[in-house]
Amino acid sequence: MYEGIQTLNEDPCLKERRRARRYKVAWQVRVVGADASARLFDELTYLRDISVGGAYAYFSSAIEVGSRVSVTIKLPSMIETWMSYTATAVRIDTGFQVNGVGLQFDSVRPDFKRY
């Protein structure tokens, strides 16, 4: 546990393939990209977890593996400060009303923006 954020890699019985530790969060995120029908979308949603190399978010838009998106994450401890990444969808978990999407960031270093 780090500063109130639960890590998802603490169970030693689970074989973890990721190189970076994942943290369970419920942070606000804005995702911009094109859906499976090539229509542009701009969606405000939230993250389930995050690591240095990627994140898992819930989308109402139907995107495909390989889709490129812009991801802007609201930092909860900083007023109006957002982290910005470009990312690729590497996993899609299709749901009834929302899809879970595994995102791989292009860089481990985000840009920071103030709104």
Helices and strands as residue ranges (DSSP letters): E 6-7, E 23-24, E 28-34, E 40-50, E 54-59, E 68-74, E 81-93, E 99-105, E 111-114
